[in-house]
Amino acid sequence: MSNNRIDALQKEHKEMQRGYGERRMTYVDGDALEEFEMQQFRCEVSDNFIRIIPPVKEGYYGFKIFVHRNMGPNNDAFLCPLYMKREHDDLNIDPVCPICEQREKLRADGAESDILRKFDCMPPRVLFFVVNVMDEKTEKIGPQLYDAPWKVAKNIIMLSKDRRSGDMLDVSDPDIGRVVVFNRTGTTKTNTEYSGFQFEEPSAIPDEWLAVPKFSEVIKFASVEQMKKSLYGYTPEDVEEDDENGQDEEPQRRRRRSSEPTEEERPRSRRERGPKTTTPDDDKESEEPKKVDRRRKRTESGTSETASDGPSEEQIDKRIEERLGNRKQRLERKKREE
């Protein structure tokens, strides 16, 4: 079997494994995670036990991300280039966000806060590298990427500060770090809650758990064109191209056969034709002969006569008298017969 066939089968296997129902844009680079042989951590609707792994870069063990969620008909999710550049100046990205620009336009037009909130990317989410230490089976999975909501990150930080001394505890320390325990309830955006945060006793972690990538290596940014297409359903470039090509926005539903007569060539029924319409000039030309036909002419002797193509008034009166006389005669004949 050829290598091309094997590659195609591998690709199809990935597609079917991921499922065709999830075709929305997202910000976690699944291909990169696969290269690092890493999975995404999913919270259980129950108690969760995680050990946070320190990242390669010094500083906070979490990585803040700003996400525009539920964009477009596919509910796409995009990292906001503007806010991400403000938070992480070392990222090599262009801080242009069409979604933020649209939000500012709506704000200037006086849009309601509920509408503006749909274009917001606050509060941020926080990425962690964690190991699920629920039991030995989950520990064998190794480090995973946890895309945590702001509530989880906030509770961990608040609990890390000693209330007596004010000292901060580094729960990611490889030697004396802590296992973070918390409970999750609910499965939707409106009913999900995280509670019961606490730390277990200090413990060390294996060295192999420390082999994690950089956060910037497992995320991806969408292009401006992709964000515009999700936001508007099209990009300005698409509209300009259609205008240049002289094409309509909506494609024709059915192409006409070359032998099929056009709308102008096809004979129409009287119902399809409707009432006859004429231009103002046609009305004048068509009405003028009628006026001539019915117009009376005065003779020099003072008598009037109509045009040669119609009976005169005298002829019409004479015909009426003849009809009345004939009718009177028929009535008298009928009475005699009775």
C-alpha positions in Angstrom: 0.0 0.0 0.0 1.4 3.4 -1.0 2.5 6.0 1.5 -0.1 8.5 0.1 -2.9 6.0 0.9 -1.6 5.5 4.4 -1.3 9.3 5.0 -4.9 9.7 3.7 -6.2 7.0 6.1 -4.4 8.6 9.0 -6.0 11.9 8.2 -9.4 10.4 7.9 -8.9 8.6 11.2 -8.2 11.9 12.9 -11.2 13.5 11.3 -13.5 10.7 12.5 -11.9 10.6 15.9 -12.5 14.4 16.4 -16.0 14.2 15.0 -17.6 16.2 12.3 -19.9 18.0 14.7 -17.1 20.3 15.9 -16.1 22.5 12.9 -15.8 25.7 14.8 -12.7 27.7 15.0 -10.8 27.5 18.3 -7.6 28.7 19.8 -6.0 25.5 21.2 -3.7 24.0 18.6 -4.8 20.4 18.6 -2.1 19.4 16.1 0.6 20.9 18.4 -0.7 19.0 21.4 -0.6 15.8 19.4 3.0 16.4 18.5 3.9 16.9 22.2 1.8 13.8 23.0 -0.4 15.9 25.3 -4.1 15.9 26.0 -6.5 18.5 27.2 -7.6 18.2 30.8 -11.4 18.0 31.4 -12.9 18.7 34.8 -15.0 16.0 36.3 -18.5 16.9 37.6 -17.2 15.8 41.0 -14.0 16.3 43.0 -10.9 17.1 41.0 -7.3 16.6 42.1 -4.6 18.4 40.0 -0.9 19.1 40.3 0.1 22.3 38.5 3.4 21.9 36.6 5.7 25.0 36.4 6.1 26.3 32.9 9.4 26.9 31.1 9.2 30.6 31.5 9.8 32.2 34.9 6.9 34.0 36.5 3.3 33.1 37.0 2.6 29.4 36.4 -0.6 30.3 34.5 -0.9 31.9 31.1 -3.8 34.4 30.7 -5.7 34.3 27.4 -8.4 36.6 26.2 -11.0 34.9 24.1 -13.9 36.1 21.9 -16.4 33.3 22.2 -19.5 32.2 20.4 -18.7 34.2 17.2 -20.8 33.6 14.1 -23.1 30.7 13.3 -20.5 28.1 14.3 -19.9 29.6 17.7 -16.2 30.2 16.9 -13.7 31.1 19.5 -10.8 33.4 18.8 -7.8 34.7 20.8 -8.0 38.5 20.8 -4.8 39.8 19.3 -5.2 43.2 20.9 -5.6 42.1 24.5 -3.1 39.2 24.0 -0.4 41.6 22.9 -1.1 43.9 25.8 -0.7 41.0 28.3 2.1 39.2 26.5 4.3 41.7 24.8 6.8 39.0 23.6 4.1 37.4 21.3 4.9 38.0 17.7 1.5 39.1 16.6 -0.2 42.1 15.0 -2.6 43.6 17.6 -5.5 44.1 15.2 -8.8 42.7 16.3 -11.9 43.2 14.0 -14.2 42.0 16.8 -13.0 44.7 19.2 -13.3 47.3 16.4 -16.9 46.2 15.8 -17.7 46.5 19.5 -16.4 50.0 19.6 -18.5 50.9 16.6 -21.6 49.6 18.3 -20.6 51.4 21.5 -20.4 54.7 19.5 -23.8 54.0 18.1 -25.3 53.7 21.6 -25.8 49.9 21.6 -27.1 48.2 24.8 -24.6 46.7 27.2 -26.1 43.2 26.6 -25.1 43.5 22.9 -21.7 44.9 23.7 -21.0 42.0 26.1 -21.3 39.5 23.3 -18.2 41.0 21.7 -16.2 41.2 24.9 -13.3 39.0 25.9 -13.3 39.6 29.6 -12.7 38.1 32.1 -9.7 36.2 30.8 -9.2 32.4 31.0 -6.0 30.9 32.3 -4.0 28.0 30.8 -2.2 25.6 33.1 -0.1 22.5 32.6 -1.5 20.0 35.1 -1.4 16.3 36.0 -4.5 14.7 37.1 -3.5 13.0 40.3 -6.9 11.4 41.1 -5.3 8.0 41.0 -2.4 6.1 39.5 -4.3 5.5 36.2 -4.8 9.2 35.6 -1.2 10.0 36.7 0.1 7.8 33.9 -1.4 10.2 31.3 1.2 12.7 32.3 0.9 16.5 31.9 -2.2 17.9 30.2 -3.3 21.4 29.1 -6.0 22.8 31.3 -8.0 25.7 29.8 -9.4 26.9 33.1 -12.1 29.5 33.7 -11.2 32.7 35.6 -13.0 31.5 38.7 -10.7 28.5 39.1 -7.5 30.6 38.7 -8.8 33.2 41.1 -9.6 30.7 43.8 -6.1 29.1 43.5 -4.4 32.5 43.8 -6.5 33.7 46.7 -5.9 30.5 48.6 -2.1 30.7 47.9 -1.7 33.7 50.2 -1.2 33.1 53.9 -3.6 35.3 55.8 -1.4 35.6 58.8 2.0 36.4 57.2 0.9 37.5 53.8 3.4 35.1 52.2 2.6 33.6 48.8 2.7 29.8 48.3 3.9 28.5 44.9 1.7 25.4 44.4 3.7 24.6 41.2 7.1 24.1 43.0 8.5 20.8 41.9 9.7 19.9 45.4 7.3 21.4 47.8 4.3 22.2 45.6 0.7 21.2 46.5 -2.1 19.2 45.0 -5.1 21.5 44.3 -8.5 20.0 45.2 -11.8 21.5 44.1 -15.3 20.4 43.2 -17.3 21.1 40.1 -21.1 21.0 39.8 -23.2 21.7 36.7 -22.4 21.3 33.0 -23.6 24.5 31.3 -22.5 28.0 31.4 -25.3 29.1 33.6 -25.2 26.3 36.2 -21.5 25.4 36.5 -19.9 26.2 39.9 -16.5 25.6 41.3 -16.1 25.3 45.1 -14.3 23.6 48.0 -10.8 24.7 47.0 -8.1 23.4 49.3 -4.4 22.3 49.1 -3.0 19.0 50.2 0.3 18.4 51.9 3.6 19.4 50.1 4.9 16.8 47.7 7.5 16.4 44.9 6.8 15.5 41.3 8.8 13.3 38.9 11.3 14.9 36.6 9.6 13.7 33.5 6.5 15.8 34.3 8.6 18.9 33.9 9.1 18.3 30.2 6.3 20.7 29.1 6.3 23.0 26.0 5.8 26.8 26.0 2.3 28.0 26.2 2.7 29.9 23.0 3.5 26.6 21.2 0.1 25.1 22.0 -2.2 28.1 21.0 -3.0 29.5 17.6 -4.3 32.8 16.3 -6.9 33.2 13.6 -6.2 35.5 10.7 -8.1 38.8 10.4 -9.9 37.4 7.4 -11.1 34.4 9.3 -12.4 36.6 12.2 -14.2 38.9 9.8 -15.8 36.0 8.0 -17.1 34.5 11.2 -18.3 37.9 12.4 -19.9 39.2 9.2 -20.4 36.0 7.2 -18.1 37.4 4.5 -15.0 39.6 4.2 -14.9 42.9 2.4 -12.5 41.3 -0.1 -15.2 38.8 -1.1 -17.7 41.6 -1.8 -15.2 43.6 -3.9 -14.3 40.5 -5.9 -18.0 39.9 -6.7 -18.5 43.5 -7.8 -15.5 43.3 -10.1 -16.6 40.1 -11.7 -20.2 41.4 -12.1 -21.6 38.5 -10.1 -24.7 38.6 -7.9 -24.3 37.8 -4.2 -26.8 35.0 -4.4 -26.0 32.2 -6.9 -28.6 31.1 -9.4 -30.7 28.2 -8.1 -30.8 26.5 -11.5 -28.9 27.0 -14.7 -31.0 27.4 -17.8 -30.3 24.9 -20.6 -28.9 26.4 -23.8 -31.8 25.1 -25.8 -34.4 26.5 -23.3 -36.0 29.7 -24.5 -35.3 32.9 -22.5 -38.0 34.7 -20.5 -38.3 37.2 -23.4 -38.6 34.5 -26.1 -41.1 32.3 -24.3 -44.7 33.1 -25.2 -46.8 34.1 -22.3 -50.5 33.5 -21.5 -53.0 36.3 -21.2 -53.0 35.9 -17.4 -49.2 36.2 -17.3 -49.3 39.2 -19.6 -51.7 41.0 -17.3 -53.3 44.3 -18.3 -51.8 46.0 -21.3 -49.5 48.8 -20.4 -48.7 51.7 -22.7 -46.4 54.6 -22.5 -47.8 58.2 -22.3 -46.9 58.7 -26.0 -48.7 55.5 -27.0 -51.8 56.7 -25.1 -52.0 59.9 -27.1 -51.7 58.0 -30.4 -54.3 55.4 -29.5 -56.8 57.8 -28.1 -56.6 60.4 -30.8 -58.4 58.4 -33.5 -61.3 57.7 -31.1 -61.8 61.4 -30.5 -61.9 61.9 -34.2 -64.4 59.1 -34.7 -66.8 60.6 -32.1 -66.3 64.2 -32.8 -69.2 66.0 -34.3 -68.8 68.3 -37.2 -70.8 71.5 -37.9 -71.9 72.1 -41.4 -72.4 75.5 -43.0 -76.2 75.0 -42.8 -76.1 74.6 -39.0 -76.9 70.9 -39.1 -74.5 68.5 -37.5 -73.3 65.2 -38.8 -70.8 62.7 -37.5 -67.9 61.3 -39.3 -68.6 59.1 -42.3 -67.8 55.9 -40.5 -70.7 56.2 -37.9 -74.6 56.8 -37.9 -75.9 60.3 -37.3 -78.3 61.2 -34.5 -81.2 61.4 -36.9 -80.5 57.9 -38.1 -80.3 56.6 -34.5 -83.6 58.3 -33.6 -85.3 56.8 -36.6 -84.1 53.3 -35.7 -85.4 53.7 -32.2 -88.8 54.8 -33.4 -89.0 51.8 -35.8 -88.1 49.4 -33.0 -90.8 51.0 -30.7 -93.4 50.8 -33.4 -92.6 47.2 -34.2 -92.8 46.3 -30.5 -96.3 48.1 -30.2 -97.5 46.2 -33.2 -96.4 42.8 -31.7 -98.2 43.6 -28.4 -101.5 44.5 -30.2 -101.3 41.3 -32.3 -100.8 39.2 -29.2 -103.9 40.8 -27.5 -106.1 40.0 -30.5 -104.9 36.4 -30.5 -105.8 36.0 -26.9 
